[in-house]
Structures are given as C-alpha cells and as structure tokens.
Amino acid sequence: MKALITGGGGFIGRRVAEELVRRGDRVVLMDIAFPPGGLGGLGTAATTVSGNLAVFTDVLEAVREHRPDTVFHLGALLSASAEVDPISAYHVDVDGSFHVLEASRLFGVRKVIYTSSIASFGPGVPDPVPNEWDQKPTTLYGVSKVFTERLGEYFHGKLGLDFRAVRLPSVLGAGRGAGGASAYSTYLIDEPVHGHAYEAYCEERTRIPLLYVDDAVRALLQLHDAPQERLTRCTYNIQGFSPTAAEIAAAVRAKVPSARITFRPDPKMQAILNSWPRSLDDTEARREWGWKPSIDLAGTVDRYLAALAPASGR
Ligand SMILES: NC(=O)c1ccc[n+]([C@@H]2O[C@H](COP(=O)([O-])OP(=O)(O)OC[C@H]3O[C@@H](n4cnc5c(N)ncnc54)[C@H](O)[C@@H]3O)[C@@H](O)[C@H]2O)c1
C-alpha cells in the first residue's frame, strides 16, 4: 500500500508514518513545513513533499505525482491557532479538505482517512455523546471538522470515494505542538516529567476525553484496514479516558513527587474547553471495527517516563 499523509510533518502524522513504514507500506509526507530537527525515527524511510493544503494545485500535484492508494488527511491548523487566525484556518481546514477529497477522486485514490475531533461537538451535549448527535461547534476549527465529515460523506455517497473518519479525543504524547486548546493535557505531564514547572491555563475541574498517541495511531490504521462491509457509517467517535485536569496532575505527582503544577485559567482557552464534550460514546467503533483503547492515564504517564529513560539513565 502507498499512503500520502497530509500534515505528515506533524505530531500524529509522523507517528502514523512510522507505523506504516514498520508494516511495510510506502509513505509520502506532505506538509507546509517539516520539523527543523528532521523526522526522527522515520529517517529517510518516507518521501517528503512541501505543499500548502490551501493551494489546490499543490494538493493536485502531490496526489498526481505520487498516486497513493490511501490519503491520511491530517494537515490542519488546530483549535487555538484557528481562533487566532480564522481566515487562514478557513483556507487550510475547509478549502484544504475539499482540495484533498477532489484530488483523491480525480486521481483514483481508494481511501481517505480523516482526523475529526471532539471539537466537532458544541456545548450542551449529553455525557457521553452518542456517535450520532447534533454537531453545533462554537469554534471555527469545530465547524471545519463538521464540514469535512459531511463533505467526506458526500464524496462517499455520491462519488464513490471510500471516506472514513475518527473523532479523536485530545491526543497525548511527546512532541505534541501547542496549537490546540487541549494541549494543557499533554503539558501537564510533559513539563513536570522533564523537571519543569507548569502553569496550566485551564481550571482544575476541566474534563475532556484524552487518548495516548499510540492508541490514536492504532485507531486510524484499524479503521483503514476494516472491511467496508462491516462499516455502517463514515465517521466514528472513539473514547480513551476522561480525567479532570486535577486528576492528571495527581497522576503525575504519584510518579513524580517533585512535580510543580499550578493552575491559572485563561478565559478564552477555558471557553473553548468548556464547549467540548466530557466523553464520547464509542459503541459503534467498538462493534464495527473492534476499537478498544489500551492505554489509560497511569499508562500514559509511564510512557512519558519510559521515553525519558535513555536520556536520563533512569
Ligand atoms: N492533537 C490532538 O489532540 C488532536 C485531537 C483531535 C484531532 N486532531 C487532528 O489530528 C490532525 C493532526 O493533528 P496533530 O496533533 O498532528 O497536529 P500538528 O499541528 O502537529 O500537525 C498538523 C500538521 O499540518 C501542517 N499544516 C498546517 N497548515 C498546513 C498547510 N496549509 N498545508 C500543509 N500542511 C499544513 C502543519 O505544518 C503540521 O505539521 C489534525 O487534523 C487535527 O485537527 C488532533
């Protein structure tokens, strides 16, 4: 299988690429900017293409030249960045999705796998939110996720493109950027584990769904591999675990007693976080393609500590 990953230089894109390479697939990474320090464990195993999702010809050219079987469409401006620069976010997250789907249709791509988000839901939803529920997000990022889910379903139903999407919780793991309003969940662990103090910009009682990056990658590949006849829809909720920010801090302190964590809520970030669900009902993903998270909060903290071990000699 040959895969093109948009946003392939990003946090989740690189991890998806590593897993695809590990299982013998060919991988092309498309991104507007790759990490200056290189692609880490990926080395030269993947081909890289510089391109802007907002520019249709860049996307057309990448798909035409590389003719992937599957596009993993992960490139985006995340929630906090999108609120700061909504016009760019519209071009990247809305136009960019159309560009990816239309280029895929034109050049015979078989599957498009998309990373939607908990942010596609708005305030006032039940806890947990069922897979099928009104999506009335209050952020542009959330609007772009709903738009891409519906556009993908249109391409699937009317134009025969095999579009599949997961609504990811906030994804935790080393190397995550700060562009999402949910980034506090990673930094609450990452900073103390590295011996740094961390002042979280959210309230202690903030509760959103979280997922460790290895499970997020596994979900994307599992959905990709699922037989079409098992799937009754294009878009699936997946749930990991849903601790409060205070519970994350407690889990870190249990393993790193010297952790220095304080809370100073930022009203703008808090408003975004308050608009998101507390947890998602992932019954359909479990039933139809065998989704099951494998890493809980304590396991996540352990993995951060294990990742440190070679550097610190721990
Ligand atoms: N990280 C999370 O917690 C989370 C949660 C839910 C959904 N998602 C979704 O998963 C996907 C990947 O997220 P991530 O955490 O890896 O984010 P990331 O910011 O690390 O990666 C996104 C990548 O997209 C690239 N990009 C931005 N604008 C572009 C453009 N105009 N053209 C081409 N590339 C462009 C960036 O350079 C970056 O490498 C996104 O679609 C995001 O919305 C992430």
The ligand as an ORCA input file, in Angstrom:
! r2SCAN-3c Opt
* xyz 0 1
  N      -3.507     16.572     18.618
  C      -4.762     16.389     19.034
  O      -5.033     16.319     20.241
  C      -5.886     16.210     18.039
  C      -7.182     15.935     18.522
  C      -8.225     15.773     17.612
  C      -7.965     15.876     16.252
  N      -6.702     16.155     15.824
  C      -6.461     16.287     14.390
  O      -5.400     15.432     14.008
  C      -4.681     16.035     12.931
  C      -3.200     16.075     13.250
  O      -3.013     16.826     14.445
  P      -1.577     16.986     15.127
  O      -1.774     16.964     16.587
  O      -0.614     16.078     14.495
  O      -1.273     18.493     14.738
  P       0.086     19.155     14.239
  O      -0.102     20.627     14.317
  O       1.261     18.548     14.946
  O       0.142     18.680     12.733
  C      -0.595     19.323     11.724
  C       0.332     19.493     10.528
  O      -0.397     20.183      9.499
  C       0.528     21.022      8.857
  N      -0.130     22.119      8.158
  C      -0.683     23.235      8.702
  N      -1.094     24.057      7.725
  C      -0.803     23.451      6.544
  C      -0.972     23.807      5.198
  N      -1.520     24.980      4.853
  N      -0.564     22.943      4.246
  C       0.028     21.760      4.579
  N       0.224     21.370      5.852
  C      -0.186     22.208      6.815
  C       1.415     21.559      9.985
  O       2.666     22.059      9.476
  C       1.573     20.331     10.864
  O       2.757     19.605     10.573
  C      -5.328     17.401     12.692
  O      -6.278     17.287     11.659
  C      -6.036     17.672     13.991
  O      -7.124     18.527     13.815
  C      -5.660     16.320     16.686
*
